Amino acid sequence: MPDVNKIAILGAESSGKSVLAEALAKQYQTVWVPEYLREFVEVNQRVPREEDQLMIARTQIAHEQQLLPQARQWLFCDTSPLMTVIYSKHYFPGIDPELIMLAEQHDYDFTIVTAPDFPWTPDGLQRESPAVRQRVHEQLLGILEQREIPHLVVEGNLEQRLSQVEFALSFLSM
């Protein structure tokens, strides 16, 4: 199997991660890994509890591993365990140490952060508010800076974001 670059697409709620991941997969003729949390909420008809967080992160990683053999040069991952940790810190008093370990592994070749620069849209059970979105975005950027994880913040409409990512990925594929 040829080398595949795993690209983490991170961001707060309602910032366009899924739309970007799907569009990138189409543009690069590869596959993308949808956010498992969305499936969890739809199937269980509830928001996750503290005890669900580790399972959600593990399942996200398992889906990445399942899709990796189908990927062509790029695997676009809509979220990572790091986002699960950030939201866990926001909603729950404690975080499973194993979840923290999963997030610290961050074995992605590059990280894209979607800016919260367009109107917030409620999404049933999953989204809370524009204020939470902004707070989570700032926490994410702080963690990436602190851990010195290379990343690109993409802004604007979908076409602008695709162009920004295409430019950044051209350096990875050299």
Helices and strands as residue ranges (DSSP letters): E 5-11, H 17-27, E 31-33, H 36-44, G 50-52, H 53-67, G 68-70, E 74-78, H 81-91, H 97-105, E 110-114, H 130-146, E 151-154, H 158-172
